[in-house]
């Protein structure tokens, strides 16, 4: 398990970027944290680390956003609004989980029963007592 601390959004972005630079096809990153904690900033950095230049936003209403122009596809899920894990079948999650790209899943705890055991879990936490932009980022399995 690796723990990192950031004090600016740019640092959170850089951690995402560095993680993506070493990502391999078939890897799944599960991103958890409260609303407003910096999951989208982390994801934007992750996309940059894959060489994706398109703007990256959280796909809250579409559940899945695919980016193909990087060194490998990025399948960016936001399952916050998913009502039932069976909805994941409808969007063809298995093609993404077991495909030639990398998956990043926001709110992955909501679909934990279908997440492979090999997934890498990333938790972002804030602590207002240490500053509004302070973040603790835990990376592990």
C-alpha positions as CSV (number, residue, x, y, z in Angstrom):
1,X,0.0,0.0,0.0
2,X,1.2,3.4,-0.9
3,X,0.1,6.7,0.7
4,X,0.6,10.1,-0.8
5,X,-0.4,13.5,0.5
6,X,-1.2,16.6,-1.7
7,X,-1.9,20.2,-0.9
8,X,-2.9,21.4,-4.3
9,X,-5.1,20.1,-7.1
10,X,-2.1,20.1,-9.4
11,X,-0.4,17.6,-7.1
12,X,-3.4,15.3,-7.2
13,X,-3.4,15.6,-11.0
14,X,0.3,14.6,-11.1
15,X,-0.3,11.5,-8.9
16,X,-2.9,10.4,-11.4
17,X,-0.6,11.1,-14.3
18,X,2.3,9.1,-12.9
19,X,0.1,6.2,-12.1
20,X,-1.2,6.0,-15.7
21,X,2.3,6.2,-17.1
22,X,3.0,2.8,-15.6
23,X,-0.5,1.3,-16.4
24,X,-0.9,-1.8,-18.5
25,X,-3.8,-3.0,-20.7
26,X,-6.3,-4.9,-18.6
27,X,-5.6,-3.0,-15.4
28,X,-8.6,-1.7,-13.4
29,X,-8.3,1.2,-11.0
30,X,-11.1,1.7,-8.5
31,X,-11.4,5.3,-7.4
32,X,-13.3,6.1,-4.2
33,X,-13.8,9.2,-2.2
34,X,-16.5,11.7,-1.2
35,X,-18.1,14.2,-3.5
36,X,-15.7,17.1,-4.2
37,X,-12.6,15.2,-3.0
38,X,-10.8,15.4,-6.4
39,X,-11.6,12.2,-8.2
40,X,-12.2,14.1,-11.5
41,X,-8.9,16.0,-11.1
42,X,-7.1,12.7,-10.4
43,X,-8.8,11.2,-13.5
44,X,-7.8,14.1,-15.7
45,X,-4.2,13.5,-14.6
46,X,-4.6,9.8,-15.3
47,X,-5.8,10.5,-18.8
48,X,-2.9,12.8,-19.4
49,X,-0.5,10.1,-18.4
50,X,-2.0,7.9,-21.1
51,X,-1.5,10.7,-23.7
52,X,-5.2,11.6,-23.9
53,X,-5.6,15.2,-24.9
54,X,-9.4,15.4,-25.0
55,X,-11.2,17.2,-22.1
56,X,-12.0,14.6,-19.4
57,X,-15.1,15.1,-17.3
58,X,-16.9,12.7,-15.0
59,X,-19.5,10.6,-17.0
60,X,-22.0,10.8,-14.2
61,X,-25.1,10.6,-16.5
62,X,-23.6,8.4,-19.2
63,X,-21.9,6.0,-16.7
64,X,-19.1,5.2,-19.3
65,X,-16.9,7.5,-21.3
66,X,-14.3,6.0,-23.7
67,X,-11.1,7.7,-24.8
68,X,-9.2,6.1,-27.6
69,X,-6.5,8.5,-28.6
70,X,-3.9,7.7,-25.9
71,X,-1.3,4.9,-25.8
72,X,-4.2,2.6,-24.9
73,X,-8.0,3.1,-24.5
74,X,-9.2,4.5,-21.3
75,X,-12.6,3.3,-20.1
76,X,-13.8,5.9,-17.5
77,X,-16.8,4.8,-15.5
78,X,-18.8,6.8,-13.0
79,X,-21.2,4.4,-11.3
80,X,-22.5,6.9,-8.7
81,X,-26.0,6.8,-10.3
82,X,-26.2,3.1,-11.0
83,X,-29.3,1.6,-9.4
84,X,-28.4,-2.1,-9.7
85,X,-25.1,-3.8,-10.6
86,X,-27.0,-5.5,-13.5
87,X,-27.0,-2.2,-15.3
88,X,-23.3,-2.8,-15.8
89,X,-24.2,-5.7,-18.0
90,X,-26.3,-3.4,-20.2
91,X,-23.3,-1.1,-20.9
92,X,-21.0,-4.1,-21.7
93,X,-18.6,-3.6,-18.8
94,X,-16.9,-7.0,-19.4
95,X,-15.6,-5.8,-22.8
96,X,-13.9,-2.9,-20.9
97,X,-12.7,-4.9,-17.9
98,X,-11.1,-7.6,-20.0
99,X,-10.2,-5.6,-23.1
100,X,-7.1,-4.0,-24.4
101,X,-7.4,-0.7,-22.4
102,X,-7.3,0.4,-18.8
103,X,-10.4,1.1,-16.7
104,X,-10.8,3.8,-14.1
105,X,-14.0,3.4,-12.1
106,X,-15.3,6.2,-9.8
107,X,-17.5,5.1,-6.9
108,X,-16.3,1.5,-7.5
109,X,-17.5,0.4,-4.1
110,X,-21.0,0.5,-5.4
111,X,-20.2,-2.4,-7.8
112,X,-17.6,-4.2,-5.7
113,X,-19.1,-7.6,-6.4
114,X,-18.1,-7.5,-10.1
115,X,-14.7,-6.0,-9.6
116,X,-11.8,-8.4,-10.2
117,X,-9.6,-9.2,-7.3
118,X,-6.6,-7.8,-9.2
119,X,-8.0,-4.3,-9.2
120,X,-6.0,-1.5,-7.8
121,X,-8.0,0.6,-5.3
122,X,-7.3,4.3,-5.0
123,X,-9.0,6.2,-2.1
124,X,-8.9,10.0,-1.9
125,X,-9.7,11.6,1.4
126,X,-9.7,15.2,2.5
127,X,-9.2,16.7,6.0
128,X,-10.3,20.4,6.3
129,X,-8.4,20.8,9.5
130,X,-5.2,20.4,7.4
131,X,-6.4,22.8,4.7
132,X,-9.0,23.0,2.1
133,X,-6.8,21.4,-0.6
134,X,-5.2,18.8,1.5
135,X,-5.7,15.2,0.2
136,X,-4.6,11.8,1.4
137,X,-4.4,9.4,-1.5
138,X,-4.1,5.7,-0.7
139,X,-3.1,3.3,-3.5
140,X,-3.3,-0.5,-2.9
141,X,-5.1,-3.7,-3.7
